[in-house]
């Protein structure tokens, strides 16, 4: 059996999958990462994937979010009209948040570690701003993968999480500017399935996937159905629709690649929460978000045990070592 862990993007809502994994690991009493052959992640999911591969426990990764949330996404003052107006004007011409706090946090955490130091096969999604092409960072888990393993994990984490409007594009050491992989692969499960079957050559019948979201909401765009609508009616709903459609397509890809139309070997972990309860940058309800992740894991663990946690994965031996 080959087991894949796939983690969605979702900003600070990465607290949910981090707490989910932390709860399961604590019940297992041993590293949860030992049970997976491949970990795929986008944006905040990419940061979690990198952390797991480099030996950090889900609890340590969860603490990274909880202890630094207000540094990464500092609250915007709204008390005075002119102060608020000035902030909105600034955001119209600059990224909403500085990347420097996140960069500093990741630098302290990863301490110069390279992608090639991961104990697991990793694939982390980003987007090339200069060409529009997808950019997937991969460990050296195939003979054709010759360069990514030499890249610092910090650089990859900043690239996969460089969300447009929120952060500036991230300039890699080679000069290429990258942005968030969520533009095309916020839910990377389908691409992880392709990697497993078409690239790594694993038998599709032997592949199982645990796919973690960062919670979801009832869609606002559904209210537009059957109406005559213009640009103002769409608002941010068009971005929400694009993200949901991508996730649905990615799950569909995974079911076709694995020959699993009933999703018996693909376990999608999601939780629908009230609208606007949690946001990509909202830091005031992290305790509740963490509690939801842990509670969901307690409920799911027994049903996941046989498929994912009854036997550890084989050790990963990369083609190229540092």
C-alpha positions in Angstrom: 0.0 0.0 0.0 1.2 3.5 -1.0 -0.2 6.3 1.1 -0.4 10.0 0.2 -1.1 13.0 2.4 -2.5 16.0 0.5 -3.0 19.4 2.3 -4.9 22.3 0.8 -4.0 26.0 0.9 -6.0 28.3 3.2 -3.9 31.0 4.8 -4.0 31.0 8.6 -6.7 28.4 8.4 -3.9 25.9 8.1 -4.4 25.7 11.8 -7.3 23.2 11.0 -5.2 20.5 9.2 -2.2 21.1 11.6 -4.5 20.5 14.6 -6.1 17.5 12.9 -2.8 15.9 12.3 -1.5 16.8 15.8 -4.5 15.0 17.4 -4.0 11.8 15.4 -0.3 11.8 16.0 -0.8 12.2 19.8 -3.2 9.2 19.7 -0.8 7.1 17.6 2.1 7.9 20.0 4.6 8.1 17.2 5.3 10.3 14.2 2.4 10.4 11.8 4.7 11.3 8.9 6.2 7.7 9.2 2.9 6.4 7.7 3.0 8.3 4.4 5.0 7.8 1.2 4.3 11.1 -0.4 3.1 14.5 0.9 1.7 17.2 -1.3 0.8 20.7 -0.2 -0.1 24.2 -1.5 0.4 27.5 0.2 -0.2 27.0 3.9 -0.5 23.3 3.1 2.9 23.5 1.5 4.4 25.0 4.6 2.9 22.1 6.7 4.2 19.6 4.2 7.7 21.0 4.3 7.6 21.0 8.1 6.5 17.4 8.3 9.2 16.3 5.8 11.9 18.1 7.7 11.0 16.4 11.0 8.8 18.8 12.8 5.7 17.3 14.5 2.2 18.6 13.7 2.1 20.0 17.2 5.2 22.1 16.5 3.8 23.3 13.2 0.5 24.2 14.9 2.4 26.2 17.5 4.2 28.0 14.7 0.8 29.3 13.5 -0.6 30.0 17.0 2.5 31.8 18.2 3.0 33.9 15.1 -0.4 34.6 13.6 -0.5 38.2 14.6 3.0 38.8 13.3 2.2 37.3 9.9 -1.3 38.9 9.6 -1.2 41.9 11.9 -4.7 43.3 12.5 -5.6 46.4 10.5 -6.8 49.3 12.7 -10.3 50.4 11.9 -11.1 52.8 14.8 -10.6 56.0 12.9 -12.1 56.8 9.5 -9.0 58.5 8.1 -6.7 55.8 9.5 -8.8 53.1 7.8 -9.1 55.1 4.5 -5.3 55.5 4.5 -4.9 51.8 5.0 -7.3 50.9 2.2 -5.5 53.4 -0.1 -2.1 51.8 0.7 -3.5 48.3 0.0 -4.6 49.5 -3.4 -1.0 50.1 -4.4 0.9 47.7 -2.2 0.6 44.1 -0.9 -1.6 44.1 2.1 1.0 42.4 4.3 4.8 42.5 4.5 6.5 39.2 3.8 9.4 40.0 6.2 7.7 38.6 9.4 6.9 35.3 7.7 10.4 35.1 6.2 12.0 35.7 9.6 9.7 33.0 11.2 10.5 30.5 8.5 14.2 31.2 8.6 14.3 30.6 12.4 12.3 27.4 12.0 14.0 25.8 9.0 17.5 27.0 9.9 18.8 26.7 6.4 17.6 23.2 5.7 17.2 22.1 2.1 14.4 20.3 0.4 16.7 17.4 0.0 16.8 16.9 3.7 13.2 15.8 3.8 12.6 12.3 5.1 9.6 12.0 2.8 8.8 12.6 -0.9 7.4 16.1 -1.2 5.7 18.1 -3.9 4.9 21.7 -3.2 2.9 23.8 -5.7 3.7 27.4 -6.8 3.1 29.5 -9.9 5.7 31.2 -12.2 4.7 34.8 -12.4 6.9 35.4 -15.4 5.5 32.7 -17.6 2.2 31.7 -16.0 3.4 28.1 -15.9 2.9 25.8 -12.9 6.0 25.3 -10.7 6.1 22.2 -8.5 9.0 21.7 -6.2 9.8 18.0 -5.7 12.3 16.0 -3.7 14.6 13.8 -5.7 12.2 10.9 -5.8 12.7 10.3 -9.5 15.9 10.1 -11.5 14.8 13.1 -13.6 14.5 15.4 -10.6 18.0 16.9 -10.4 17.8 20.4 -8.9 15.0 21.1 -6.5 16.5 19.1 -3.7 19.2 21.8 -3.4 16.7 24.6 -2.7 16.3 26.0 0.8 13.0 25.0 2.3 12.4 28.6 3.4 12.5 29.8 -0.2 10.0 27.1 -1.3 7.7 28.0 1.6 7.7 31.7 0.7 7.0 30.9 -2.9 4.1 28.6 -2.4 2.4 31.0 0.0 3.0 34.3 -1.9 -0.8 34.9 -2.3 -1.6 37.8 -4.7 -2.9 40.9 -3.0 -1.8 39.6 0.4 2.0 39.2 -0.2 4.5 40.4 -2.8 5.7 37.8 -5.3 8.7 35.8 -4.0 11.9 36.2 -5.9 13.8 32.9 -5.9 17.7 32.7 -5.7 17.8 32.1 -9.4 15.8 35.4 -10.1 12.5 33.8 -11.0 9.4 35.4 -9.4 6.9 32.9 -8.0 3.5 33.3 -6.5 1.0 31.1 -4.7 0.3 27.7 -6.1 -3.4 28.1 -5.1 -3.9 29.9 -8.4 -4.1 26.5 -10.0 -3.7 23.8 -7.3 -5.1 25.0 -4.0 -6.3 21.4 -3.5 -3.3 19.4 -4.9 -4.9 15.9 -4.5 -5.3 15.3 -8.2 -1.7 16.2 -9.0 -0.5 14.0 -6.2 -2.4 11.1 -7.7 -0.8 11.8 -11.1 2.6 11.9 -9.5 2.1 8.6 -7.8 0.7 6.6 -10.8 2.2 8.3 -13.9 5.5 9.5 -12.5 6.5 7.1 -9.6 4.9 4.1 -11.3 2.8 3.0 -8.3 -0.1 0.6 -9.1 -3.3 2.7 -8.9 -5.0 0.0 -6.9 -2.4 0.3 -4.2 -2.6 4.0 -3.7 -4.7 5.6 -0.9 -5.0 9.4 -0.2 -5.8 11.4 2.9 -6.8 14.8 1.6 -7.1 17.6 4.2 -9.0 20.9 3.6 -8.8 24.1 5.7 -12.6 24.1 6.3 -15.2 25.3 3.8 -18.3 27.4 3.8 -21.7 27.4 2.1 -20.9 29.3 -1.2 -22.0 32.9 -1.5 -22.0 32.6 -5.3 -24.9 30.1 -5.2 -27.2 33.1 -4.5 -26.5 34.4 -8.0 -27.9 31.4 -9.8 -30.9 32.2 -12.0 -30.4 35.9 -11.8 -29.3 38.6 -14.2 -26.0 39.7 -12.8 -23.2 42.2 -13.5 -19.7 42.8 -12.4 -20.6 44.3 -9.1 -22.9 41.3 -8.3 -20.0 38.9 -8.7 -17.6 40.7 -6.3 -15.3 38.2 -4.6 -17.7 35.4 -5.5 -15.9 34.8 -8.7 -12.6 34.0 -6.9 -14.5 31.7 -4.5 -16.2 29.9 -7.4 -12.8 29.5 -9.1 -11.3 27.9 -6.0 -14.2 25.6 -5.4 -14.2 24.5 -9.0 -10.5 23.8 -8.9 -10.9 21.7 -5.8 -13.7 19.7 -7.4 -11.7 19.2 -10.6 -8.7 18.0 -8.6 -10.7 15.5 -6.7 -12.2 14.3 -10.0 -8.7 13.9 -11.5 -7.7 11.8 -8.5 -10.7 9.5 -8.8 -10.0 8.9 -12.5 -6.3 8.4 -12.1 -6.8 5.9 -9.2 -9.8 4.3 -10.8 -11.8 5.1 -7.6 -15.1 6.8 -8.7 -16.7 6.0 -5.3 -13.8 7.6 -3.4 -13.2 4.4 -1.4 -9.4 5.0 -1.4 -9.5 8.8 -1.3 -10.6 10.2 2.1 -11.5 13.9 1.9 -11.5 15.6 5.3 -13.5 18.8 5.2 -15.7 20.6 7.6 -18.4 23.2 6.7 -18.4 26.2 9.0 -20.6 29.3 9.2 -19.9 31.9 6.6 -17.1 34.4 7.5 -16.4 32.5 10.8 -12.8 31.9 9.7 -10.9 33.8 7.0 -7.5 33.5 5.3 -6.0 36.2 7.5 -8.3 36.3 10.5 -6.3 35.6 13.7 -9.0 36.1 16.4 -10.5 32.6 16.3 -7.6 30.3 16.1 -8.4 28.5 19.3 -11.8 27.6 18.0 -10.3 26.5 14.6 -7.8 24.3 16.4 -10.5 22.8 18.6 -12.5 21.9 15.5 -9.5 20.3 13.9 -8.8 18.2 16.9 -12.5 17.2 17.4 -12.8 16.2 13.8 -9.7 14.0 14.1 -11.1 12.3 17.2 -14.2 11.5 15.2 -12.4 10.3 12.1 -9.4 8.4 13.5 -11.0 5.0 14.0 -12.3 5.0 10.4 -8.9 6.0 9.1 -6.8 3.5 11.1 -6.9 0.4 8.9 -6.3 2.3 5.7 -3.6 4.7 6.8 -2.2 3.9 10.2 -2.0 0.1 10.5 1.4 -0.1 8.7 4.3 2.3 8.3 5.6 3.4 4.9 8.8 2.1 3.6 11.8 4.4 4.1 12.3 7.0 1.4 15.6 6.7 -0.4 16.2 9.7 -2.7 18.0 9.4 -6.1 20.3 12.2 -5.1 21.6 12.8 -1.6 23.2 15.8 -0.1 
